[in-house]
Amino acid sequence: MANAADNAFQKVQIQRDDTVFDAYVVGKEQAPGIVVLQECLYRGKVGLDVAEAQHLMDGLDGQDAIKDIRAVINWLKAGGSAKVGVTGFCMGGALSIASGVLIPEVDAVVAFYGISSSELADPSLIKAPVQAHFGELDSFVGFSDITAAKALGKTEIKWGSI
């Protein structure tokens, strides 16, 4: 069973600037017409508990993460993907929205929680269509709260599909 899971993903290496990082692809053979690429912004490190995950997240440089995402998008487009969307959860959602602001090659954004700080990328300047998911009854305040999500909805964002 583990062998089948290992074969489901193709490991590729993507280069940006002077950095090479691993990513994993589910390609056209496994999902005709769709290419999914998963990148690890933490370079293979895994947070096994809340404190370790928080430490990894706190140490992540947002600008470097955006450079990695841009390299992934360029890799996919160079490989024949006509359109590329970015999706993420929590911090990944925030980086997805930031990608829609900072990377013109992004064709769509789907964010599940998370709004980028205006220091990284002003969400009101996003250019790509956005589908955002937030919990209206969640009591969390800050990074992914419903107030921030509603403010995002009041911007001049191009809402729609591709």
GROMACS elastic network, one bead per residue, 0.5 to 0.9 nm:
[ bonds ]
;  ai    aj funct       b0    kb
    1     4     6  0.53206   500
    1     5     6  0.66665   500
    1     6     6  0.88804   500
    2     5     6  0.51430   500
    2     6     6  0.62379   500
    2     7     6  0.87703   500
    3     6     6  0.50003   500
    3     7     6  0.63156   500
    3     8     6  0.87879   500
    4     7     6  0.51750   500
    4     8     6  0.63907   500
    5     8     6  0.51243   500
    5     9     6  0.74005   500
    6     9     6  0.62010   500
    6    10     6  0.83521   500
    7    10     6  0.70662   500
    8    25     6  0.84318   500
    8    26     6  0.65945   500
    8    27     6  0.89768   500
    8    30     6  0.75067   500
    9    24     6  0.57274   500
    9    25     6  0.53499   500
    9    26     6  0.52709   500
    9    27     6  0.80508   500
   10    23     6  0.83187   500
   10    24     6  0.54240   500
   10    25     6  0.50080   500
   10    26     6  0.65248   500
   10    27     6  0.78843   500
   11    22     6  0.66964   500
   11    23     6  0.58395   500
   11    25     6  0.64076   500
   12    21     6  0.83816   500
   12    22     6  0.57512   500
   12    23     6  0.53737   500
   12    24     6  0.60280   500
   12    25     6  0.72570   500
   13    20     6  0.63863   500
   13    21     6  0.54892   500
   13    23     6  0.60991   500
   13    24     6  0.85526   500
   14    19     6  0.83394   500
   14    20     6  0.55681   500
   14    21     6  0.54499   500
   14    22     6  0.63207   500
   14    23     6  0.70867   500
   14    68     6  0.86071   500
   14    71     6  0.69845   500
   14    72     6  0.68913   500
   14    75     6  0.71958   500
   15    18     6  0.71898   500
   15    19     6  0.56904   500
   15    21     6  0.64617   500
   15    22     6  0.89479   500
   15    68     6  0.85080   500
   15    71     6  0.69472   500
   15    72     6  0.87055   500
   15    75     6  0.88980   500
   16    19     6  0.53738   500
   16    20     6  0.64201   500
   16    21     6  0.83739   500
   16    67     6  0.73474   500
   16    68     6  0.68505   500
   16    70     6  0.86723   500
   16    71     6  0.58459   500
   16    72     6  0.89183   500
   17    20     6  0.82357   500
   17    67     6  0.89139   500
   21    39     6  0.82999   500
   21    40     6  0.82549   500
   21    41     6  0.87436   500
   21    43     6  0.68525   500
   21    68     6  0.84886   500
   22    39     6  0.68533   500
   22    40     6  0.73129   500
   22    43     6  0.74070   500
   22    44     6  0.83486   500
   23    37     6  0.66311   500
   23    38     6  0.56330   500
   23    40     6  0.66699   500
   23    72     6  0.83785   500
   24    36     6  0.81643   500
   24    37     6  0.55340   500
   24    38     6  0.51995   500
   24    39     6  0.65152   500
   24    40     6  0.88152   500
   25    35     6  0.69236   500
   25    36     6  0.56084   500
   25    38     6  0.64841   500
   25    39     6  0.89405   500
   26    29     6  0.80704   500
   26    30     6  0.63568   500
   26    31     6  0.71462   500
   26    34     6  0.81647   500
   26    35     6  0.58211   500
   26    36     6  0.51923   500
   26    37     6  0.65238   500
   26    38     6  0.86431   500
   27    30     6  0.57079   500
   27    31     6  0.61715   500
   27    32     6  0.75578   500
   27    33     6  0.84294   500
   27    34     6  0.66915   500
   27    36     6  0.65832   500
   27    37     6  0.83332   500
   28    33     6  0.57934   500
   28    34     6  0.58594   500
   28    35     6  0.59700   500
   29    32     6  0.58663   500
   29    33     6  0.87563   500
   30    34     6  0.86263   500
   30    35     6  0.88520   500
   31    34     6  0.55127   500
   31    35     6  0.71071   500
   31    36     6  0.87592   500
   32    35     6  0.80373   500
   34    81     6  0.84906   500
   35    76     6  0.81143   500
   35    81     6  0.76119   500
   37    72     6  0.78531   500
   37    76     6  0.81553   500
   38    72     6  0.89639   500
   39    42     6  0.88535   500
   39    43     6  0.84941   500
   39    68     6  0.84393   500
   39    69     6  0.81476   500
   39    72     6  0.78796   500
   40    43     6  0.54488   500
   40    44     6  0.61683   500
   40    45     6  0.82369   500
   41    44     6  0.78536   500
   41    45     6  0.87851   500
   41    60     6  0.78813   500
   41    64     6  0.89659   500
   41    65     6  0.64307   500
   41    68     6  0.75989   500
   41    69     6  0.88435   500
   42    45     6  0.53560   500
   42    46     6  0.74702   500
   42    56     6  0.70525   500
   42    57     6  0.84258   500
   42    60     6  0.75331   500
   43    46     6  0.88487   500
   45    56     6  0.80825   500
   46    49     6  0.89691   500
   46    52     6  0.80152   500
   46    53     6  0.72130   500
   46    56     6  0.81845   500
   47    50     6  0.70605   500
   47    51     6  0.77323   500
   47    54     6  0.77546   500
   47    55     6  0.81406   500
   47    56     6  0.69767   500
   48    51     6  0.83953   500
   48    52     6  0.63539   500
   48    53     6  0.67850   500
   49    52     6  0.54247   500
   49    53     6  0.61199   500
   49    54     6  0.85597   500
   50    53     6  0.51277   500
   50    54     6  0.59988   500
   50    55     6  0.85134   500
   51    54     6  0.51006   500
   51    55     6  0.61294   500
   51    56     6  0.87280   500
   52    56     6  0.62999   500
   52    57     6  0.86474   500
   53    56     6  0.51551   500
   53    57     6  0.61772   500
   53    58     6  0.85525   500
   54    57     6  0.50416   500
   54    58     6  0.59497   500
   54    59     6  0.84807   500
   55    58     6  0.51539   500
   55    59     6  0.61783   500
   55    60     6  0.87774   500
   56    59     6  0.51963   500
   56    60     6  0.63665   500
   57    60     6  0.52796   500
   57    61     6  0.87316   500
   57    91     6  0.78724   500
   58    61     6  0.82127   500
   60    63     6  0.88882   500
   60    64     6  0.79145   500
   60    65     6  0.73603   500
   61    64     6  0.53247   500
   61    65     6  0.62391   500
   61    66     6  0.87909   500
   62    66     6  0.62350   500
   62    67     6  0.86765   500
   62    95     6  0.76248   500
   62   120     6  0.67134   500
   63    66     6  0.50997   500
   63    67     6  0.63167   500
   63    68     6  0.87643   500
   63   120     6  0.70772   500
   64    68     6  0.62864   500
   64    69     6  0.86738   500
   65    68     6  0.50481   500
   65    69     6  0.62251   500
   65    70     6  0.86073   500
   65    95     6  0.77175   500
   66    70     6  0.60816   500
   66    71     6  0.85774   500
   66    95     6  0.71300   500
   66    96     6  0.88752   500
   66    98     6  0.76166   500
   66    99     6  0.63528   500
   66   102     6  0.78537   500
   66   103     6  0.80873   500
   67    70     6  0.50550   500
   67    71     6  0.62235   500
   67    72     6  0.87095   500
   68    71     6  0.50599   500
   68    72     6  0.62699   500
   68    73     6  0.86907   500
   69    72     6  0.50510   500
   69    73     6  0.62053   500
   69    74     6  0.86031   500
   69    86     6  0.84633   500
   69    95     6  0.87508   500
   69    96     6  0.88412   500
   69    99     6  0.74090   500
   69   103     6  0.86492   500
   70    73     6  0.50846   500
   70    74     6  0.61279   500
   70    75     6  0.85393   500
   70    99     6  0.78067   500
   70   102     6  0.89881   500
   70   103     6  0.64795   500
   70   105     6  0.80165   500
   70   106     6  0.85404   500
   71    74     6  0.50834   500
   71    75     6  0.60753   500
   71    76     6  0.86486   500
   72    76     6  0.62106   500
   72    77     6  0.86306   500
   73    76     6  0.51453   500
   73    77     6  0.61435   500
   73    78     6  0.84734   500
   73    84     6  0.65825   500
   73    85     6  0.84345   500
   73    86     6  0.86349   500
   73   103     6  0.89800   500
   73   105     6  0.72125   500
   73   106     6  0.74167   500
   74    77     6  0.51300   500
   74    78     6  0.59289   500
   74    79     6  0.84578   500
   74   105     6  0.78816   500
   75    78     6  0.51459   500
   75    79     6  0.62004   500
   75    80     6  0.89464   500
   75    81     6  0.89513   500
   76    79     6  0.50437   500
   76    80     6  0.66212   500
   76    81     6  0.55444   500
   76    82     6  0.85204   500
   76    83     6  0.87920   500
   76    84     6  0.74300   500
   77    80     6  0.52279   500
   77    82     6  0.61610   500
   77    83     6  0.73069   500
   77    84     6  0.73599   500
   77   105     6  0.87734   500
   78    81     6  0.72066   500
   80    83     6  0.89348   500
   81    84     6  0.67215   500
   83   105     6  0.83577   500
   83   106     6  0.77097   500
   83   107     6  0.58420   500
   83   108     6  0.82863   500
   83   162     6  0.85924   500
   84   105     6  0.75758   500
   84   106     6  0.58648   500
   84   107     6  0.54469   500
   84   108     6  0.68914   500
   85    96     6  0.87775   500
   85   100     6  0.89409   500
   85   106     6  0.58601   500
   85   107     6  0.54006   500
   85   109     6  0.55753   500
   85   110     6  0.75856   500
   85   128     6  0.89616   500
   86    93     6  0.87585   500
   86    95     6  0.87409   500
   86    96     6  0.54817   500
   86    97     6  0.83094   500
   86    99     6  0.75073   500
   86   100     6  0.79825   500
   86   106     6  0.70445   500
   86   107     6  0.81340   500
   86   108     6  0.64366   500
   86   109     6  0.50326   500
   86   110     6  0.63963   500
   86   111     6  0.81827   500
   87    92     6  0.70895   500
   87    93     6  0.63727   500
   87    95     6  0.85142   500
   87    96     6  0.55599   500
   87    97     6  0.84960   500
   87   108     6  0.85193   500
   87   109     6  0.58184   500
   87   111     6  0.55318   500
   87   112     6  0.77466   500
   88    91     6  0.72842   500
   88    94     6  0.75000   500
   88    95     6  0.72955   500
   88    96     6  0.59373   500
   88    97     6  0.88895   500
   88   109     6  0.86869   500
   88   110     6  0.68950   500
   88   111     6  0.53851   500
   88   112     6  0.61271   500
   88   113     6  0.81940   500
   88   114     6  0.85288   500
   89    94     6  0.77848   500
   89    95     6  0.89904   500
   89    96     6  0.86483   500
   89   110     6  0.89699   500
   89   111     6  0.62198   500
   89   113     6  0.58167   500
   89   114     6  0.69153   500
   90    94     6  0.64148   500
   90    95     6  0.86733   500
   90   111     6  0.78174   500
   90   112     6  0.61707   500
   90   115     6  0.79806   500
   90   143     6  0.82883   500
   90   144     6  0.70027   500
   91    94     6  0.50512   500
   91    95     6  0.62254   500
   91    96     6  0.85254   500
   91   113     6  0.77446   500
   91   114     6  0.55559   500
   91   115     6  0.78457   500
   91   116     6  0.80941   500
   91   143     6  0.84795   500
   91   144     6  0.87993   500
   92    96     6  0.59544   500
   92    97     6  0.85962   500
   92   111     6  0.75395   500
   92   112     6  0.80913   500
   92   113     6  0.83698   500
   92   114     6  0.71204   500
   93    97     6  0.62995   500
   93    98     6  0.85648   500
   93   109     6  0.86962   500
   93   110     6  0.73334   500
   93   112     6  0.53764   500
   93   113     6  0.56293   500
   93   115     6  0.66010   500
   93   116     6  0.79812   500
   93   132     6  0.84197   500
   93   144     6  0.89923   500
   94    97     6  0.51999   500
   94    98     6  0.61612   500
   94    99     6  0.85359   500
   94   111     6  0.70785   500
   94   112     6  0.85500   500
   94   113     6  0.73142   500
   94   117     6  0.78764   500
   94   143     6  0.83468   500
   94   144     6  0.83763   500
   95    99     6  0.59363   500
   95   100     6  0.85697   500
   95   111     6  0.86267   500
   95   114     6  0.79542   500
   95   115     6  0.77421   500
   95   116     6  0.62974   500
   95   120     6  0.89573   500
   96   100     6  0.63845   500
   96   101     6  0.88577   500
   96   109     6  0.60678   500
   96   110     6  0.70537   500
   96   111     6  0.62415   500
   96   114     6  0.87649   500
   96   115     6  0.86441   500
   96   116     6  0.83418   500
   97   100     6  0.50903   500
   97   101     6  0.65655   500
   97   102     6  0.88342   500
   97   109     6  0.64499   500
   97   110     6  0.79065   500
   97   111     6  0.68150   500
   97   114     6  0.82868   500
   97   115     6  0.66630   500
   97   116     6  0.64196   500
   97   121     6  0.81828   500
   97   123     6  0.65568   500
   97   126     6  0.72054   500
   97   128     6  0.89251   500
   97   130     6  0.79470   500
   98   101     6  0.50820   500
   98   102     6  0.60612   500
   98   103     6  0.81469   500
   98   115     6  0.80172   500
   98   116     6  0.57624   500
   98   117     6  0.83971   500
   98   120     6  0.69278   500
   98   121     6  0.52188   500
   98   122     6  0.74813   500
   98   123     6  0.66986   500
   98   126     6  0.76298   500
   99   102     6  0.51068   500
   99   103     6  0.52519   500
   99   104     6  0.82569   500
   99   106     6  0.69729   500
   99   109     6  0.80936   500
   99   121     6  0.82392   500
   99   126     6  0.83263   500
  100   103     6  0.58418   500
  100   104     6  0.70865   500
  100   105     6  0.83957   500
  100   106     6  0.57824   500
  100   107     6  0.78601   500
  100   108     6  0.72084   500
  100   109     6  0.63712   500
  100   123     6  0.83618   500
  100   125     6  0.85539   500
  100   126     6  0.52854   500
  100   127     6  0.59785   500
  100   128     6  0.54017   500
  100   129     6  0.81834   500
  100   130     6  0.82784   500
  101   104     6  0.73862   500
  101   106     6  0.86700   500
  101   121     6  0.63083   500
  101   122     6  0.72014   500
  101   123     6  0.66336   500
  101   124     6  0.82565   500
  101   125     6  0.57828   500
  101   127     6  0.58773   500
  101   128     6  0.75235   500
  102   106     6  0.88044   500
  102   121     6  0.68629   500
  102   125     6  0.88164   500
  102   126     6  0.77821   500
  102   127     6  0.86666   500
  103   106     6  0.58561   500
  103   127     6  0.88911   500
  104   107     6  0.79403   500
  104   127     6  0.74408   500
  104   128     6  0.80276   500
  105   128     6  0.89032   500
  106   109     6  0.74981   500
  106   127     6  0.84365   500
  106   128     6  0.63988   500
  107   127     6  0.86255   500
  107   128     6  0.55428   500
  107   129     6  0.70952   500
  107   162     6  0.73013   500
  108   127     6  0.88281   500
  108   128     6  0.50947   500
  108   130     6  0.60803   500
  108   131     6  0.81674   500
  108   160     6  0.89051   500
  108   161     6  0.75775   500
  108   162     6  0.69814   500
  109   128     6  0.65659   500
  109   129     6  0.61998   500
  109   131     6  0.62641   500
  109   132     6  0.79662   500
  110   129     6  0.85824   500
  110   130     6  0.58268   500
  110   132     6  0.56474   500
  110   133     6  0.79074   500
  111   114     6  0.70145   500
  111   115     6  0.83192   500
  111   130     6  0.76721   500
  111   131     6  0.64488   500
  111   133     6  0.61773   500
  111   134     6  0.85568   500
  112   131     6  0.86273   500
  112   132     6  0.59603   500
  112   134     6  0.63244   500
  112   144     6  0.89853   500
  113   132     6  0.73199   500
  113   133     6  0.60256   500
  113   134     6  0.52437   500
  113   135     6  0.79109   500
  113   143     6  0.82665   500
  113   144     6  0.52097   500
  113   145     6  0.77937   500
  113   146     6  0.89927   500
  113   149     6  0.82448   500
  114   134     6  0.83260   500
  114   143     6  0.57405   500
  114   145     6  0.79229   500
  114   148     6  0.89985   500
  114   149     6  0.84396   500
  115   123     6  0.73998   500
  115   143     6  0.60255   500
  115   144     6  0.59054   500
  115   145     6  0.86676   500
  115   148     6  0.73204   500
  115   149     6  0.74244   500
  115   152     6  0.83139   500
  116   119     6  0.80995   500
  116   120     6  0.64741   500
  116   121     6  0.62998   500
  116   122     6  0.72926   500
  116   123     6  0.66757   500
  116   143     6  0.76569   500
  117   120     6  0.54620   500
  117   121     6  0.62769   500
  117   122     6  0.68199   500
  117   123     6  0.78626   500
  117   143     6  0.79428   500
  118   123     6  0.69142   500
  119   122     6  0.71119   500
  121   124     6  0.86862   500
  121   125     6  0.78960   500
  121   126     6  0.85713   500
  122   125     6  0.57165   500
  122   126     6  0.75544   500
  123   126     6  0.55497   500
  123   152     6  0.68865   500
  123   155     6  0.82054   500
  123   157     6  0.84353   500
  124   127     6  0.88438   500
  124   152     6  0.67666   500
  124   153     6  0.89998   500
  124   154     6  0.86338   500
  124   155     6  0.52960   500
  124   156     6  0.65104   500
  124   157     6  0.64825   500
  125   155     6  0.82778   500
  125   156     6  0.77952   500
  125   157     6  0.73036   500
  126   129     6  0.80888   500
  126   130     6  0.84401   500
  126   156     6  0.84340   500
  126   157     6  0.61554   500
  126   158     6  0.78368   500
  127   130     6  0.88060   500
  127   157     6  0.69466   500
  127   158     6  0.67452   500
  128   157     6  0.78676   500
  128   158     6  0.65298   500
  128   159     6  0.81405   500
  129   157     6  0.71949   500
  129   158     6  0.50275   500
  129   160     6  0.53759   500
  129   161     6  0.62992   500
  129   162     6  0.74346   500
  130   157     6  0.74480   500
  130   158     6  0.69125   500
  130   159     6  0.53889   500
  130   160     6  0.66575   500
  130   161     6  0.79037   500
  131   159     6  0.70699   500
  131   160     6  0.74600   500
  131   161     6  0.83236   500
  132   149     6  0.80034   500
  132   153     6  0.89362   500
  133   149     6  0.84024   500
  134   137     6  0.88960   500
  134   138     6  0.82495   500
  134   144     6  0.74550   500
  134   145     6  0.74354   500
  134   146     6  0.63492   500
  134   149     6  0.67855   500
  135   138     6  0.52405   500
  135   139     6  0.87670   500
  135   144     6  0.89815   500
  135   145     6  0.78516   500
  135   146     6  0.66568   500
  136   139     6  0.84545   500
  136   145     6  0.82013   500
  136   146     6  0.55958   500
  136   147     6  0.88201   500
  137   146     6  0.78521   500
  138   141     6  0.85655   500
  138   145     6  0.71598   500
  138   146     6  0.72587   500
  139   145     6  0.72722   500
  139   146     6  0.82483   500
  140   143     6  0.83004   500
  140   144     6  0.71304   500
  140   145     6  0.54776   500
  140   146     6  0.81245   500
  141   144     6  0.69211   500
  141   146     6  0.79052   500
  141   147     6  0.81280   500
  141   148     6  0.87014   500
  142   145     6  0.55258   500
  142   146     6  0.88971   500
  142   147     6  0.85663   500
  142   148     6  0.74764   500
  143   148     6  0.77039   500
  144   147     6  0.84658   500
  144   148     6  0.67254   500
  144   149     6  0.71256   500
  145   148     6  0.55351   500
  145   149     6  0.63999   500
  145   150     6  0.88525   500
  146   150     6  0.60368   500
  146   151     6  0.84868   500
  147   150     6  0.51687   500
  147   151     6  0.62232   500
  147   152     6  0.86279   500
  148   151     6  0.50346   500
  148   152     6  0.62161   500
  148   153     6  0.87656   500
  149   153     6  0.64411   500
  149   154     6  0.89691   500
  150   154     6  0.65483   500
  151   154     6  0.51578   500
  151   155     6  0.68587   500
  152   155     6  0.55693   500
  152   156     6  0.87224   500
  152   157     6  0.79281   500
  153   156     6  0.80090   500
  153   157     6  0.73455   500
  153   159     6  0.88420   500
  154   157     6  0.79566   500
  155   158     6  0.89179   500
  156   159     6  0.86952   500
